Amino acid sequence: MNLEQCYKAMDGDYEEAKRRLRADRLIVKFLRKFADDPSFSRFEAAIAAHDDKAAFLALHTIKGVAQNLSMTALYQKADALCELFRFGWSDEGAAKADELKTEYERVMTAIERHVGYEA
């Protein structure tokens, strides 16, 4: 396990995560919890169903967790999409869902490779 490599691979900020959580074991614990979190699949289902409220809620959760774990690139993508869905359905947001998926998959791959977690 190498958290610095993990954070580099996910375009995150390990030092910020370390300042916030103070211990590598806690970072690992919460990265694994993130990997188990259903919010991203809920976001995909909401997009497929054109459910703006569910999309916003899932994005808000992803955004918050990504920010707390210093997953910088994922946070930025989720934050931008969250704002697009804040006041209702967004065709632009739906069109950009693949960008979030790419970033989410990059984070998941980094967690699997560097933290020893398999989804």
C-alpha positions as CSV (number, residue, x, y, z in Angstrom):
1,M,0.0,0.0,0.0
2,N,1.3,3.4,-0.9
3,L,-1.1,6.2,-0.3
4,E,1.1,8.9,-2.0
5,Q,1.0,6.9,-5.2
6,C,-2.7,6.3,-4.9
7,Y,-3.4,10.0,-4.5
8,K,-1.1,10.8,-7.4
9,A,-2.9,8.3,-9.6
10,M,-6.3,9.8,-8.7
11,D,-5.1,13.4,-9.0
12,G,-5.7,14.0,-5.4
13,D,-3.9,15.7,-2.5
14,Y,-2.4,13.1,-0.1
15,E,-0.9,15.8,2.2
16,E,-4.3,17.5,2.6
17,A,-6.0,14.1,3.3
18,K,-3.3,13.4,5.9
19,R,-3.8,16.8,7.5
20,R,-7.5,16.2,7.7
21,L,-7.6,12.6,8.8
22,R,-4.2,12.5,10.6
23,A,-3.5,8.8,10.1
24,D,-2.9,6.6,7.0
25,R,-5.1,3.8,8.5
26,L,-8.1,6.3,8.6
27,I,-7.4,7.4,5.0
28,V,-7.4,3.7,3.9
29,K,-10.6,3.0,5.9
30,F,-12.5,5.9,4.3
31,L,-11.1,5.1,0.8
32,R,-12.5,1.6,1.1
33,K,-15.8,3.0,2.4
34,F,-15.9,5.3,-0.6
35,A,-15.3,2.3,-2.9
36,D,-18.4,0.6,-1.4
37,D,-20.6,3.7,-1.5
38,P,-23.5,3.3,-4.0
39,S,-23.7,7.0,-4.9
40,F,-22.1,6.8,-8.3
41,S,-24.4,3.9,-9.4
42,R,-27.3,6.0,-8.1
43,F,-26.2,8.9,-10.2
44,E,-26.0,6.7,-13.3
45,A,-29.5,5.4,-12.6
46,A,-30.8,8.9,-12.0
47,I,-29.4,10.0,-15.4
48,A,-31.0,7.1,-17.1
49,A,-34.3,7.9,-15.5
50,H,-34.0,11.7,-16.0
51,D,-34.5,12.2,-12.3
52,D,-32.9,15.5,-11.5
53,K,-33.5,15.3,-7.7
54,A,-31.8,11.9,-7.4
55,A,-28.9,13.0,-9.7
56,F,-28.4,16.1,-7.6
57,L,-28.5,14.1,-4.3
58,A,-26.0,11.5,-5.6
59,L,-23.7,14.2,-7.0
60,H,-23.8,16.1,-3.7
61,T,-22.8,13.0,-1.8
62,I,-19.9,12.2,-4.3
63,K,-18.8,15.8,-4.1
64,G,-18.7,15.9,-0.3
65,V,-16.9,12.7,0.1
66,A,-14.4,13.5,-2.6
67,Q,-13.7,16.8,-0.9
68,N,-13.3,15.3,2.5
69,L,-10.9,12.7,1.1
70,S,-9.0,15.2,-1.0
71,M,-9.8,13.5,-4.3
72,T,-9.3,16.8,-6.0
73,A,-10.2,16.0,-9.6
74,L,-13.2,13.9,-8.7
75,Y,-14.4,16.7,-6.4
76,Q,-14.1,19.3,-9.2
77,K,-16.1,17.2,-11.7
78,A,-18.8,16.3,-9.2
79,D,-19.0,19.9,-8.0
80,A,-19.5,21.3,-11.5
81,L,-22.2,18.7,-12.3
82,C,-23.9,19.2,-9.0
83,E,-24.3,22.9,-9.8
84,L,-25.8,22.0,-13.2
85,F,-28.5,19.9,-11.5
86,R,-29.1,22.2,-8.6
87,F,-32.3,23.7,-10.0
88,G,-33.6,20.9,-12.1
89,W,-32.8,18.6,-15.0
90,S,-29.8,19.6,-17.0
91,D,-29.2,18.2,-20.5
92,E,-25.7,19.7,-20.3
93,G,-25.1,17.8,-17.0
94,A,-26.4,14.6,-18.5
95,A,-24.1,15.0,-21.5
96,K,-21.1,15.5,-19.1
97,A,-22.0,12.4,-17.1
98,D,-19.3,10.4,-18.9
99,E,-16.6,12.8,-17.8
100,L,-17.5,12.1,-14.2
101,K,-17.6,8.4,-14.9
102,T,-14.1,8.6,-16.3
103,E,-12.8,10.4,-13.2
104,Y,-14.7,8.0,-10.9
105,E,-13.2,5.0,-12.6
106,R,-9.7,6.5,-12.3
107,V,-10.2,6.9,-8.6
108,M,-11.5,3.4,-8.2
109,T,-8.6,2.0,-10.1
110,A,-6.1,3.9,-7.9
111,I,-7.8,2.6,-4.8
112,E,-7.8,-1.0,-6.1
113,R,-4.1,-0.8,-7.1
114,H,-2.6,1.1,-4.2
115,V,-4.9,0.4,-1.2
116,G,-5.5,-3.3,-1.9
117,Y,-9.2,-3.1,-2.3
118,E,-11.2,-4.9,-4.9
119,A,-14.8,-3.9,-5.7
